[in-house]
Amino acid sequence: MDGWSLLLELVAVLAASFFFGAIFERIRLGAVVGYLLAGVLIGPFALGVVQSMDVVLGLAELGVALLLFSTGLEFSPYRLRKLGRSTLKAGTAQLLITILFFTVIALASGLEWRQSLAVGMIVSVSSTAIVLRQLRERGELDAPHGKLSLGILLIQDVALIPLVLGMTALASRAESDAQVRPTPVAIAGMIIVAAVILTRFLPRALRSQAMTTNRELPILLGVVTCAGAAYAAHWMGMSPSLGAFIAGMLLAETSFEHQIRSDVAPLKALFGTVFFASVGMLADVRWIAGHLWLVFTAVVLLLVAKGLSNFIGVRPWRFTTTVSIAAALSLAQVGELGFILLQVAGRGGLLDQPTIQLLTSVIVVSMLVSPLLVVRSPRIARRLARWIVPPRRLAREEIEAQRATLQGHFVVAGFGTAGRTATKVLGEAQYQVLVVDLDPKIVRTAPEHGAIAKVGDATQTDLLLELNLNSARGLILAIPDYRSASLVIAHARQIAPELPIVARSRNHPYAEELKQAGADLVIGEEQLLGRRLGEEAARLAHGAIDDEVRDAP
């Protein structure tokens, strides 16, 4: 194939991706789904706009290498530690249980143990690109199930290295003809050499004056680093994408990861688009049409079985039933890392062509339906949780989970005008605020002000216990009734003796009672109003005097 034909096919891929991506973005299913569908339609098995499978595989390899290079740049031990022990344990358990789950299913279907283990490893990983994009667009990255999903995806990314090495070992044993395979010593040697180059010599190059004055050079350096690492891994007999991922991880430990990440971001978007389109091209539409019932059954089995295995892996680690189900459903698809593992298995002769075709079709279809599953996972999770867990236990789980997440927050009792104003000020200062009020209609407006809402009577000790006052920064009493406010203060002092408490007082005589109840500071409305009236009157008078001075002849 000449260069112009390759350019024409690349333009066709990008144009189709743009068209379908825009459509699917418009209907809020995500552009990634459009890219996949564009690849399916223009690929060699459908309209045939792109006919060469070598071109398809080459584009896929290049796209996923840059994607994983960028993913490696975002990885750091600090991010892993920040996830917390529960998320780390949940992510590890999810990976191991899913591998075991699908290995058993593959064994039951008649595959031998090496092939079955390979299928389990391929299916165990989910799509970071799709899930992360959907959670970000819906503003659910900071939601409990969003944080859990993101943590598990990060652990899956890190697990790519042992998964690829394990798949390579399985493939080398499955091959009848002896081939040269990288030994652990050779792999370790390559990583050491790459670490020296990327952490010693590359930072020096980035500090040079030429790099700071010419913005094109860092971009070229990032691409060369990614492509060079991919070729080195290929030369060693490893997955090229794994080499790019390791290079990104090593660069993440330098002080230039933010610069390189921003420099390669446009290229990541470009080649990411090409990658997802090329994944769609791998799906043989005619084969799927001829085996439609098999593919449909396999996709349903995948989503149900992986959702179940995800839930089993996540649930024991102090996550609520609802959050565990929502995260399990969001990660029920097979992602881009699965194609890397599938390519390793295919090259090593571990899986035969019909199995590879079935897995490819199932993965593509699972990625196509994934945005719908991610969007609806919280709603489905709430419904399933009511069937699985008794209502009282479910309510207790939610309360305990909310208390566990409330750290360093402010509690505002009373959500009238004063309470809303205080909440707005605290929210602008980036503090977490928990609002309590008796009126459900008023409380429903709290999320609009960036606050967590709870309906209830703050004078009741049981409710105050749910507010995690011992971990709060302060309690604000915006309740107009001084008797109720005094009672809340007295109960709060018993629960959290050192808690800073600020209360409002309509009249001066009531301020002393609130202080005696235990308030640290009482804001008298009459004094505050009088001071504001005086300040505004002085300001107006000062302005009038200035006008007289200006008008004087």
C-alpha positions, 0 to 999 in steps of 0.5 A: 500500500502506498502512502496516499492510500494510507492517508486516504484511509486515515482521513476516512477513519477520522471523518467517520469518527467525527460524524458518528462521535458528534451524533452520539455526543449529541444524544449523550451516549458518549463520542467513544460509542460513535468512534466504535460504531464508525469503525464497525461500519467502515471496516473491512467486514462492512463497507470496506472503506478500510480494507487492509487488516494490517492497517487496522492492527497497526492503527490499533497498536499505535492508538493504544500505545499512546493511550497507555503512555498517557495513563502511565503518566497519570499513575503514581504511588501517591495516587494509589495510597490516596485511594485508601486501603478499602479501595485497594483491597476491593480492586485487587479482590475484583480482579482476582475473583473475576479472573477465577469466575470466568476461568471456571466458566471457560472451563465449563464451556470446554476450553483447556485450562491455559485458554480458560485462564487467558479468557479470565484475564482478558475479561477481568479488565474494564474500560477506563476511557468509557467509564471515566468519560461518562462519570465525568460528564455526569458529575459523578467522579466524586460520588461514592460509586464514582470514586470506587470505580475510578480506584478499581480502574487505576488498579487494573491499569497497574495490573496490566504489567503482571497480566501481560507477563502472565499471558506471555508465559501462558502463550509460550507454554502453549506453543509447540515450536520453540521461540525466543521469549524474554526472560525475567532477567531481560525484562528487568534489565530493560526496565532498569535501562529505561528508568535510567534514560527516562529519569536521568537524561530526559529531565536534563533535556526538558530543562534545556533552553531550547525546550522552554523556547520552542513548544514543539520540541517537548511534544516531539520528545514525548512522542519519541519516548512513547514510540521508542519504548513501544518498539523496545518492548516489541523487540524484547518480544513483549507487548508494545503497549506495555512498553509505552505504559512502563515509560509513562509510569517512569516519567510520572516519577519525574517533575515533568509529568504535567508538562509532558501530559499536557503536551501529548494531550492533543495526540492522545485525543487523536490516536485515542479516536483512531484506536477506538475506531480500529477496535470497531473495525476488528468486529466482523459484522458478517460473522456476528450476523451469522452467530447473532444468538451466540454473541447476544448470549455471550454478551448477556452472560458477560455483563451479568457474570462480571457484574456479579463477580465485581460485586462479590469482590467489592462488597466485603470492603466496607462499601454499602450495597448500593455503592457496590452494585453501582460500581460493579455495573459500571465496570461490567464491560471489557475495556481497551486493556482486554484487546492488548491481552487478546492480541498477546494471546492471539500472537502466541497461538494460545487462542484459536481464531473462532474464540478470538473472533467471539471475544472480539465481538463480545468486547466491542458490543459490551463497550457499545452498551457500556455508556447506557449501563454506566448512566443507569447504574445508580438507579439500577443499584438502588432497585436491586439493593431493596431486593437484596437487603432488608429496608432497615439494614439498607437505611443503616448502611447508608447512614453509616456510609454517610457518617464515614464520609463526613470528615472536617465538615460544617453542620448548619441547623436551620435552612432559612435565609440565614442558614442558606447564606451561611451555607453559601459562604462556607461552600465558596470557601470549599468546605463540605456542609451538611444541612439539617431542617424539618421542612422537606421542601426546603431541604430539597434545595440544599444540593443546589447550594452544594450541601448535603441535606438531611430532613429531621429535628436537630433537637433529637439526640439520635439525629445529632449522632448521625451527623458525625459531630466529633469529626466536624469543623463546627456547628452553626445554629441558624434556628430562629427559636432560641429554646430549640437552639439551646436544646441543640447546643446542649445535646451537641456539647454532650456528643462533641465537647470541643466542637466550635458552635456559632448561634444566632440570636434575634434579641439581646436577652436570649444571647446570654441563654445561648452562651450558657447552653454552650455556644462559643459565639452568639451573633445578635441580630439586633446588634448586627443589624444596628451596626450594618445600619450605622455603616451604611448610613455613614457610607451614604453620608460620606458620599453626600459630603463628597458630592457637596465638595465636588459641586462647590465653586 
